[in-house]
Amino acid sequence: MRRFLVTGLGTGYLPVAPGTWASAAAAAVFLAVAQLWPGSTVVVNAVMLALLASASVGCVALGGFAESAFGRKDPHQCTIDEWAGQAAALALLPVGASGWRLWVVVAGSFVAFRLLDILKPPPA
């Protein structure tokens, strides 16, 4: 169960760019909730804040386990941090936009988060 959690519900096992897949999965959660509750910024933000909080707690609580389980510091299989980071990037977005406009906002958030996560500009 711990491996399943630290690998971001298994996204860390995807062969190419697991962090990108994990971020895409978190963005998909946002879009799914936004589609289920159209225009309900409160519900969507609550779900994303819950995802952010749970993934962040998981990062802290299971970080040592991930390093020992995969035999290195910051293993690429550990993608729970991408879930947390993408949730943070999406957590307070207004969902008043719908259709393709919402997809553009989410895509912009996704691209910005992935670029910053990969480049890690100081003080990150």
Secondary structure, DSSP 8 states (H G I E B T S, - for coil): -HHHHHTTTTGGGSSS-HHHHHHHHHHHHHHHHHHHSTT-HHHHHHHHHHHHHHHHHHHHHHHHHHHHHHTSSS-TT--HHHHHHHHHHHTT------THHHHHHHHHHHHHHHHHHHH--TT-
